[in-house]
Amino acid sequence: MKKDISSFTGFDNELFKFFKDLEKNNSIEWFHENYERYQKYLVGPAKAFVAELAPFLNRLNPAIRTEPKFNETLMRLNKDMRFAKGDPYRNYFLIHFGKFKLDSEFYLYFEAGGFEIGLFLNNTIGENHYFRQNLKKFKKEILDVCAKYKFNDRFGLFQLNKGQEKILTKFNAGKHYSKLEEIDLILLQQVKKPALKTLFSGSMVVEMMKMISTLYPLYCFAISPQPLKLLREFEDNFGEAI
């Protein structure tokens, strides 16, 4: 598959215009007429972006999905109308890196007004969801990780419900730890403007790698009942100072 994917050279500002147009014309007819724009400005660059990140993610954690295709790392715009009402297409595009559906995951999210990069933490009780229990068991270690990897005050805290609800502009674990315990679906993210030059060049891959490296130590507490073992493996492979 990767032989058919071009090298990633950046996204195009036209993708934001595509979403603005989609918001005004959310119909099957319009989408079919603009399918080539969708492929050129969203799907093609997104697949190339995922392919460029794959070696880094495979080394970081081989369980994270890195196939550049839909239902793996890319979310389709079209909704399943058996279960959805209203417009046939989502007005956003999601590139995400987790191990399975509804897993905690890293993401790059596009909509008409800009884009976001960050970490989704599934804090619900369920099979293979460990963040809630680890928040109670490893509070000191989580606080240490947030300070050590300079995570504090760099990401906003949002709650995911039907949409995104901002809780804090700058999350600091030392001050706001209890907020994590109160939210079931957590977003820790940086909101970016469409004009950010990094987005339109190959250096967006480096930007994403830096973000993932900063948040991965916290991610360890979401995906394993033995997060300290994962954390040691990360530090052995990547070094303590990223």
Secondary structure as GFF3:
##gff-version 3
##sequence-region A 1 242
A	DSSP	three_ten_helix	2	4	.	.	.	ID=ss1
A	DSSP	alpha_helix	14	24	.	.	.	ID=ss2
A	DSSP	alpha_helix	28	33	.	.	.	ID=ss3
A	DSSP	alpha_helix	35	38	.	.	.	ID=ss4
A	DSSP	pi_helix	39	43	.	.	.	ID=ss5
A	DSSP	alpha_helix	44	60	.	.	.	ID=ss6
A	DSSP	beta_strand	92	97	.	.	.	ID=ss7
A	DSSP	beta_strand	105	111	.	.	.	ID=ss8
A	DSSP	beta_strand	114	122	.	.	.	ID=ss9
A	DSSP	alpha_helix	131	137	.	.	.	ID=ss10
A	DSSP	alpha_helix	139	148	.	.	.	ID=ss11
A	DSSP	beta_strand	156	160	.	.	.	ID=ss12
A	DSSP	beta_strand	164	168	.	.	.	ID=ss13
A	DSSP	alpha_helix	173	182	.	.	.	ID=ss14
A	DSSP	beta_strand	185	192	.	.	.	ID=ss15
A	DSSP	three_ten_helix	197	200	.	.	.	ID=ss16
A	DSSP	alpha_helix	204	223	.	.	.	ID=ss17
A	DSSP	alpha_helix	227	238	.	.	.	ID=ss18
###
